[in-house]
Amino acid sequence: MSPEGGTGVGAGAGGQAVPAGGADLHVHSFASDGTDPPARVVERAAAAGLAAMALTDHDTTAGLREAIEAGRRCGIEVVPGIEISTEHEGSEVHLLGWFFRPDDPALGAALDDLLDARRARIDEIVERLNRLGIPLSRDDVLESAAGRSVGRPHVADALVRGGYVASYDDAWEEYLRPGSKAYVERRRLPLAEAIALVRAAGGVSGIAHPTLNLDLPALAGVAGLGIAAVETRHPRVSQDETAALEELCRRYGLVGSAGSDCHGSRRGGPTLGQFTTPRERFEALRGRAGRLNQEP
């Protein structure tokens, strides 16, 4: 396979090379707001013909052990991954991390703080819903989350299950999107801090669905903060935006990654493997992580 723009080919630092099936580097399980257990996500990825995938749940690594073990059984490489909630100069930015050590203590402590903040946010959302006459409880929401990384999708599920709204989309539109009746901002890590945490854990990072929150000049500034990649292909990145992002990657020596952002069956969203990172790009990211781990 030939690379589709971006950086040159990495040598592959440790682990197997990725065959031609490609790698979906942005996938969620029910460890955060996906619908399927981590092992089931991996089984579906293998059945779709992927050679590799990254489980990138929101602010948690709780599903990685199960996913990696399932990958060994299914013959598909599962990369340790995460999607971290961050902010940069007033904008929300989602940072993808790959190839890091999941048991890194500093990263783990930061994620624990984010999970605590997520739970506090849910309490505030529930309180606002109660003031609006909706008798939803924290336990109702946590039932949807089952003790996992809790977020607004679990509130939406609880609202539907309780009969307070007709659909998941109605819950989001009336109560949970920014500016709606029960919306509450959440705590986020500074982007530079999150990049440094992933790097210190031996991993590399990239900006997820970049054009949702940042324009090209802002992305050019972010390129100097130590990221390795920008997600140039994603269900919410247009073809014109992909072309501009690929040029940005060439200019700043970044890898153009791709991922489906699949959350399972919820709302009929993207399909697992809908966008995949070619072998050369995947190996370039692995190589960068490997060089980090060889540094004194």
Phi, psi and omega in degrees: 000149177254147179294150179258066181084194178077211185275178174286180186279134174276157184280346183082094186263093178080148180081175186278157172284158183263123177294187191288356184293341180084170184229127173270111188258022179207091185221144181240152175235183179280010166293338170233254186245020171279173183259345188246148173300152181307317181298321180293322177301316181295318178300319179293323178296318178295318180295332179280357177087013177288146175272335182204159174208158173243126173276115188237062180291156185288116170058025179207148173249016189299332183268358190292317182302311180299318182293317181295319177296320177295324177299320178298320180292323187267352181076032177232137179284129176248118182271133171302125182218171179196156169238113187258135177282117181226171173223150179214117178051044176088356180252142173287133178226133177260124184254124173270135174239144181220153171066017180273170175277113184297336182266014180299125186294320182293316177297317180300319180295319179294321179292323176300319179296320179294321179295320175299319180293325177299316181294321177296322178296318179298319178302318181291321177297315179300319179299319179293320177297320178299319179295336177273003178092011178258111187279047177284145178246164175301320180297326176300318180289316181294335174298321177291323183278337180054040177080006183271189177295108191270144181205185183301325177302327179288327173296316179300316178300317180294322178296319178293313182299325180279356179078017182277340176221161182279333185206165176302315180296323178296319178300316182294314185293317187276326190237337197240341178284159178306132180090354181274182194296326186240015183292138176228131175296155179243160178284140179226152174283146168302138185304313182299324179294318180294319177300316181295322179296316179296317180297315180295336177272010176086013184248177176239161185223162179209161182273124178280148178025065194298326187281355176291329188232342185232142171272175186297319176300320178295320178296323177299323176292321179295330182302334181273004183269358177108013175286159177253342189210162169228136181283099185273341179231122187197153181303336182251023173244121182286167179298319178297319178294323177301315180299317180292322180291323177297321178294319177300318179298318179297321183292323187250010176068037180255160175269134173273108181265170179215146178199154183279335188059034182290132177248013182094222188269354185298126173058021178058042185285199184299153180271138176304129181083006180300323174231130183230151178272125181296161185307313185297323179288319177301315181292329176297319177294317178299318180297320178295319177295320179298320179293325176300318184285347177268351180290144180292000000 
